[in-house]
Amino acid sequence: VGGGEACAEERELARHVDVASRELAEMRRELGLWERAFELELLRSFTATAERHGLRPGSLLLGGEIVAADEKLAASLQTKLGEPVVTLRRLRLLDGEPVAIAEDWIVAAKVPDLLTLDWRSGNRSLYDELRQRYGLVPELGETILSSRLADKTEARLLELQRPAAVLTVEQVAYSRSGKPINATLSVHHPTRYPLVLA
């Protein structure tokens, strides 16, 4: 290839990057934000949101374990560095289609035996379990919405062709008294999930 001339592979890569950039820009235009904090309807559980839209919720377990809180988790959950924290990672489905990858973190002492529940099939609502089994009722939330390109694993799980844009939601839910209940990171399919901002 002569100086200043792009090979076919470079031109194809540039085309994909341009398409992905336009997807990101369109998402941001539709949302009207880059990153912004809300007290919002996202505290509604995935199950409740699905049913509100007349859709059938479901989930597949991707992983569940107890980890030591790092600095970010300790700050978010207002607990000690190294405190045991339950983490639950699931692929969320609507009418059988993958729409979001959700990972939740909860201080283990607050939710004994949470990981012994059957999270592998059907649809079990984490928020319902928190309310009914442990008396933890999310009332307030701090949420950051953002968009970026999906990584290889996210694209595979969400059935996206890379490069593809995804919406990310980082949230800490609090009780009415202001105590943190859980931290969540979810990665959403760009078109399949009906987010509603209050």
N, C-alpha and C positions, 0 to 999 in steps of 0.2 A: 504494500500500500504506500502510495506516495505521500510526501509531507502534507499535512493538513487535510488528507482524505480519510473519511471514516469507512471502516470495513462494514460488511453487511451485519455482522453480529453487533457492532457498536451502534449502528443505526436502529436495529431492532430493540436493543436495550434502551436507547434514548426514547424510542416510541413508547415502551412500556412504562418508563419512569414518568413520561409526560401524561399518560393516561391515568396513572396512579395519583399524580399530583392534582389532576383535574378532579378526580373522585374525592380526594381530601378537601379540596377547596369547595366543592359542591356541598359536602357534608357540613363544613363550617358555615357556609352561607345559610343553609337550611336551619342550622341550630342557632345561628346568630351569636356564636361565642367561640373562644379558644378554650379557656378554662374559667370556671365560675363556680362559686359555692352556693348551695341551695339548702333550704329546708323544704322538702318536696315530696311528691307522691311516689317517688322511687322507693320510699319505705314500705309501700305496698308489696307484699310478697310476689314472687314470680307466679305462683299458683293463682293468687287473687287477680293479678294483672291478666293472665291468660284467660281465666274464666270471665273476666269483665269484657274481654274482646270476643267471647264466644269460641275460644280455641281450647284444644286439649293439651294440658301441660304434661311433661314427662322429663325424665332425667336418666343419665348414665353416670355411674360413679367412675371418676378418673383416679381418685386417690384419697386416702384419709389417714392421718397419723398425728402424733403429738410431737411438737417441735419446741425448741427453746426460743423465747421471744428475743428478737434482735432489737436494735435501738429504735427502728421505725415502728415495729409492732408494740414495743413497750410504751412508746410515746402515744400511739394511737389508742391503745387499750388501757392506758394509765395504770400499768403494772410494772413489776420489776424486770430488769434485764435478766434474761435467762429463765423467766417464769414459764412453766409448761403451758403450751397453747395448743388447742385442737385446731387442726386445719382440715378442711373438707373441700375437695375439688370435684366439680361435676360439670357435665355437658348437659345444658338445658335444651329441651325440645318443645316445639309447638306443632301439634298435629303430626308428630313423627319426624319433623325436620329440625336439624340442629340450628339454634339461634344464638346461643351464648355459652361461653365458658366462664363458670363462676367459681371463685375460691373464697372461702370464708375462714376467719380466724376468731376463736373465742377462748378466753382464759379457761384452761381445763378444769379448774376448781369449781367454776360456775356451772359446768355441764357434765357431771360425772356420767360415764357410760354412753355418752352421745355416739361414740364410734361403734358401739355394739348394736345399734339399731340397723335395720336393713335399708341401706341407701343404694343398693345395687339394681333395683328394678322398680318399675312403676313410677309413681311420683310421691315423694315424701316432702312436705313443706318444712324447711328449716325454721321459718318464723312460727309456724304452728307448734312445732316441737318446743321451741324456746318459750312460747307463751304457756302452753298447756302442761308441759312436763317440768319446766324449770322456773316458771313464774317470771320470765324475762320478757318485758313488753317494750318493743322499740316504739318510741314516741317522737323522737327528734333525729335529725341526721345532718351530717356535713358531707357534702358530695362534690367531687370534681369530675367533670366530663371533659374528655379530650378525644382526639382522633390521631391515628397513626397507621402505618402499614402493618399488616398481619405478618407474623413470622411463619416459618414452615409448618410447625405443629398446629398453630391456630388456623391456618388456611386449610389444612387437611381436616381438622375436626369440624370446621364450619362450612366445608364444601365450597371453598373459594379458590379461584384461580389467581395465583400471584402474578404481578403485584396487585394487592387488593387492600382497600381501606377498611378499618374496623373502628368502632366507637368503644372507648374504654370508660368504665365507671368505677371510681374509687369512692368508697363510702364508709363512714363510721356511724353506726346507729347507737343512740343513747336512750336510756330510760327517761321518764318524765323528770326525775331528780337530777339528770345530767350525767349519770354514770354510763360509761361505754359498755355496750353489750357485745357487739361484734364489728369486725372490720371486714370489708368485702372488696375484692377486685373482680370485675366482670368485663369480658371482652365480647362485644356484640357484633353479630352479622349486620352489615350496613343497611339491609332492606327488610329483614324478616321479623324484627322485634319491635313491638309497638310501645315505645317509651312515651310517657306522658309527664310533662312538667307541670306542677301545680302553680 
